[in-house]
Amino acid sequence: MLLITNGTIITDEALLVDYDLLIHEDRIAQIIPRGEVTPDVDMEVVDANGGYITPGMIDIHSDYIEHMTAPRPTSLIDFQIGLRETEKELIGHGITTMYHSMSIFKSADYKYRPIREPENVRKLIDLIDSTHTRKHLVRHRFHARFEIDNIDQVDNLKSYIEEEKVHLVSFMDHTPGQGQYRDLEVYKTTVLGYDTLSDDRIAVLIENHQTKEKMTVDVIREIAELASARNIAIASHDDDSLEKLDLVKSFGTAISEFPITLEIARKAKEMGLFTVAGAPNVILGGSHTGNLSATEAVLDGCIDILCSDYYPASMLHAVFQLAGSFPLDLVEMFKLVTLHPAQAVNIAEDYGSITVGKKADLLIIERLEPDHFPVVTGVIVDGRLIQKTNYRI
């Protein structure tokens, strides 16, 4: 038994003051008035020190593992080191379930990452899968981000799905002139941020991308059906038109990642899709590519989920920034990083909220004076306290 006391519990319905949380084995057993249970010698007591007791955060889109395993184009860190060091960082940011978003690209053109080579993708997928039966800190899951021009890797993607090593599939198209790079000037600026190329060379890149062969809708649909049969959620990426939304909805897509405009985000939500924006977008004050403002979309009510994208610390800060700077409820803001992502990837039966009977994946979050800076000071996964941090003066 584990008792968490002296905190404010954030459920999916309310902020509960003067209540304790009782955990039995790996499940939430009771939410009870404070002091009703007297601890005995067999019960571990965790003092929340006046902080918030929240569900563990669920990050369904983050390519941070790519940076941790390939921090430089010529540097490939041992994958075991990369994964284990990553999870040590994740618990400090309050992420207890991570969908590692591996990009399965055909070619890089202007930015080479060795981690995206097929043999390295396979190696990392196998490593993530092996964590399920070995000692680990967080729940590691695999999000296959598949670029639709990567025809040569279709069979491998199918194999990963059939081997039950994939937990989320998204179909991406980064062709300049549409989607994320519908503004070609933004594409050019992005390319130049990675390499010094002439205008002529960039023009060749654009033409090559715009004329390349891509998977047919029938092939995409086949993969989607293969995943759906295994209860694996399907996501689209960078939706930029109503026609694209209709298309992706037709092959069972449940998630719209990074809709490009407010209009598209609204329409995706109307169609029953879960909508995702990046938490870095919130803390930066806007999109780094000039697309949808996540803050504006959350205020509008057309974004369901925040993901860390490339910066794990952003989820915690985005939640409190939204709840503190705007007339939004902290309970509702936490759903963006807990309950809603759990629902989107079909794991809400066990995760995503502080509900009796669910898995005890929990955080203790304190606010440091004088600026109320949010920090994770306690992490519980599967009912076990895996980290406790004590800030000092």
WOWOHU-V645981 format. One record per residue. RES is the residue in one small letter. D_FIRST is the distance of its C-alpha to the first C-alpha in whole Angstrom. Layout:
BEGIN
res | d_first
RES | D_FIRST
RES | D_FIRST
END
This chain:
BEGIN
res | d_first
m | 0
l | 4
l | 7
i | 10
t | 13
n | 17
g | 18
t | 20
i | 18
i | 21
t | 20
d | 23
e | 25
a | 25
l | 23
l | 21
v | 21
d | 20
y | 16
d | 13
l | 10
l | 7
i | 6
h | 5
e | 6
d | 9
r | 10
i | 10
a | 9
q | 11
i | 13
i | 14
p | 17
r | 16
g | 15
e | 15
v | 11
t | 12
p | 9
d | 10
v | 10
d | 7
m | 5
e | 6
v | 9
v | 11
d | 14
a | 16
n | 19
g | 21
g | 21
y | 20
i | 17
t | 18
p | 18
g | 19
m | 23
i | 25
d | 28
i | 30
h | 33
s | 34
d | 36
y | 35
i | 34
e | 38
h | 38
m | 36
t | 38
a | 41
p | 42
r | 45
p | 48
t | 49
s | 45
l | 43
i | 40
d | 38
f | 35
q | 33
i | 33
g | 33
l | 30
r | 28
e | 29
t | 29
e | 25
k | 25
e | 27
l | 25
i | 22
g | 24
h | 25
g | 22
i | 23
t | 20
t | 23
m | 26
y | 29
h | 32
s | 35
m | 38
s | 41
i | 43
f | 47
k | 50
s | 52
a | 51
d | 54
y | 54
k | 50
y | 49
r | 46
p | 46
i | 42
r | 44
e | 46
p | 45
e | 44
n | 42
v | 40
r | 40
k | 38
l | 36
i | 35
d | 34
l | 32
i | 30
d | 29
s | 28
t | 25
h | 24
t | 24
r | 23
k | 21
h | 21
l | 20
v | 21
r | 22
h | 25
r | 28
f | 32
h | 34
a | 37
r | 40
f | 43
e | 46
i | 49
d | 52
n | 50
i | 52
d | 51
q | 48
v | 47
d | 47
n | 44
l | 42
k | 43
s | 41
y | 38
i | 37
e | 38
e | 36
e | 33
k | 33
v | 34
h | 31
l | 34
v | 37
s | 40
f | 43
m | 45
d | 49
h | 50
t | 53
p | 55
g | 57
q | 54
g | 50
q | 49
y | 52
r | 54
d | 56
l | 58
e | 58
v | 54
y | 54
k | 57
t | 55
t | 52
v | 54
l | 56
g | 52
y | 52
d | 55
t | 59
l | 61
s | 64
d | 65
d | 66
r | 63
i | 61
a | 63
v | 63
l | 59
i | 60
e | 62
n | 60
h | 57
q | 59
t | 61
k | 58
e | 57
k | 54
m | 52
t | 54
v | 52
d | 52
v | 50
i | 47
r | 47
e | 47
i | 44
a | 42
e | 42
l | 41
a | 38
s | 38
a | 38
r | 34
n | 33
i | 33
a | 34
i | 38
a | 39
s | 42
h | 43
d | 45
d | 47
d | 50
s | 52
l | 51
e | 53
k | 50
l | 48
d | 49
l | 50
v | 46
k | 45
s | 47
f | 45
g | 42
t | 41
a | 38
i | 37
s | 40
e | 39
f | 41
p | 44
i | 47
t | 48
l | 47
e | 49
i | 47
a | 44
r | 45
k | 46
a | 43
k | 41
e | 44
m | 44
g | 40
l | 39
f | 36
t | 38
v | 36
a | 38
g | 37
a | 35
p | 37
n | 40
v | 38
i | 38
l | 41
g | 43
g | 44
s | 45
h | 46
t | 48
g | 50
n | 48
l | 46
s | 44
a | 40
t | 40
e | 43
a | 42
v | 38
l | 40
d | 42
g | 39
c | 40
i | 37
d | 34
i | 32
l | 33
c | 32
s | 33
d | 36
y | 36
y | 35
p | 31
a | 31
s | 32
m | 30
l | 28
h | 31
a | 33
v | 30
f | 31
q | 34
l | 35
a | 33
g | 34
s | 38
f | 39
p | 38
l | 35
d | 32
l | 29
v | 27
e | 29
m | 30
f | 26
k | 27
l | 29
v | 27
t | 24
l | 25
h | 28
p | 28
a | 26
q | 28
a | 31
v | 30
n | 28
i | 24
a | 23
e | 22
d | 19
y | 19
g | 21
s | 19
i | 16
t | 17
v | 14
g | 14
k | 15
k | 14
a | 12
d | 14
l | 15
l | 17
i | 18
i | 21
e | 23
r | 27
l | 29
e | 32
p | 35
d | 35
h | 32
f | 31
p | 28
v | 25
v | 22
t | 20
g | 17
v | 16
i | 13
v | 14
d | 12
g | 9
r | 10
l | 11
i | 15
q | 17
k | 17
t | 21
n | 23
y | 26
r | 29
i | 32
END
